[in-house]
Amino acid sequence: MKRQKGQIRRRRGFRRFFVFSSWVGLVFAALLLASPSDGAQTLRVSIPAVVRMEGEACALSDIATLQGSRDLTERAGALLLSAQNGVITREQVIDALKVSGLEDVRVELKMPATVRVEIAAQEDLEKEDIEKEDIGKEDIERENIEQEELAGRIKSLSSWEGEVEVHYRGSVPDGRLVSPASIVPGTSAATLKFQDAAGKERSLAVRLTWSQPALILTRSVKKGEILKASDFALRPIRVNRPGVYASAASQAIGRSPRKNLSQGEAILLNLLVEVPIIEKGKRVTILVQSAGITVKTQGEALENGALGDSIKVRNTASKAVVTAVVVTDDTVEVKVP
């Protein structure tokens, strides 16, 4: 049986009257953000102390019992919630409702302060996958094409060169994608807004998984050890932030880690340091080039420097201190305009 799918609507401004009640049914707070009109509609939301989710994010309707008009329950039920450290808090639900766009609605919320989240067992997910196989091949192919096209749009919005997986309920609304204008790579969830030819707007909540090629160590490496090409291989990994892992051999070869790294570990850029090829106190040749003339003199390095670094050096003869660029392990060059 095909999974039940719902539509996600856009989150908008917040002006409504709330009554929040605890799990035992006692009213614990009343917040008036804007005076509701007479006869305001009421939405009742009830969430148990323990809920089950497929991943770290879900729609409100997946974990809550909603009572109210069909329009209210559909819009509120589409709100996206994310588990944090295995729980969903009352404050998270309240914050989600505050930006839901349900104008002049009285909301009654009944839930404990903290709801424990249980991730669906692997066998349950496998069962759902088997059920999905019963869907006609044509439907599956159409869904796959739809997902690939949407992933392409998101990659374009984010200028992401890696891969992104898009998870959502329902189908992608017709029309062009009008919001958001951009998506930051690594964003775990977003609400997409579409507008059809008639100007009607629809929204779709999505969960995103980002991946990119990264350098993975083929052996364990000790702190300070110089990396070479045979020490790593390029493999795709999931990432939460762009630009964190080394993704090209040139970013690692000739550098060394700040700490011991294990085989199979992705190489973090902030753990790599340049290896000095000139150390403080070393005698060096200073090259000065100007107007096609090259002058050589001897000097002393006053700082450690890796290839391409700018360091201070002292001219042995004149005792003048100048800034020069490291070009070899015993030569520096002074740039003259």
Stockholm file with secondary structure:
# STOCKHOLM 1.0

chainA/1-337         MKRQKGQIRRRRGFRRFFVFSSWVGLVFAALLLASPSDGAQTLRVSIPAVVRMEGEACALSDIATLQGSRDLTERAGALLLSAQNGVITREQVIDALKVSGLEDVRVELKMPATVRVEIAAQEDLEKEDIEKEDIGKEDIERENIEQEELAGRIKSLSSWEGEVEVHYRGSVPDGRLVSPASIVPGTSAATLKFQDAAGKERSLAVRLTWSQPALILTRSVKKGEILKASDFALRPIRVNRPGVYASAASQAIGRSPRKNLSQGEAILLNLLVEVPIIEKGKRVTILVQSAGITVKTQGEALENGALGDSIKVRNTASKAVVTAVVVTDDTVEVKVP
#=GR chainA/1-337 SS CCCCCCCCCCCCCCCCEEEEECTTSCEEEEEESSCCCTTCEEEEEECCSEEEESSSEEEHHHHCEEESCHHHHHHHHTCEEECBTTEEEHHHHHHHHHTSCCTTEEEEEECCSEEEEEECCHHHHHHHHHHHHTSCHHHHHHHHHHHHHHHHHHHHHHTCSSEEEEEESSCCCSSEEEECSCCCTTCCEEEEEEECTTSCEEEEEEEEEEEEEEEEESSCBCTTCCCCGGGEEEEEEEESSTTCBCCSGGGTTTEEESSCBCTTCBCBGGGEEECCSBCTTCEEEEEEEETTEEEEEEEEESSCBCTTCEEEEEETTTCCEEEEEECSSSEEEEECC
#=GC SS_cons         CCCCCCCCCCCCCCCCEEEEECTTSCEEEEEESSCCCTTCEEEEEECCSEEEESSSEEEHHHHCEEESCHHHHHHHHTCEEECBTTEEEHHHHHHHHHTSCCTTEEEEEECCSEEEEEECCHHHHHHHHHHHHTSCHHHHHHHHHHHHHHHHHHHHHHTCSSEEEEEESSCCCSSEEEECSCCCTTCCEEEEEEECTTSCEEEEEEEEEEEEEEEEESSCBCTTCCCCGGGEEEEEEEESSTTCBCCSGGGTTTEEESSCBCTTCBCBGGGEEECCSBCTTCEEEEEEEETTEEEEEEEEESSCBCTTCEEEEEETTTCCEEEEEECSSSEEEEECC
//
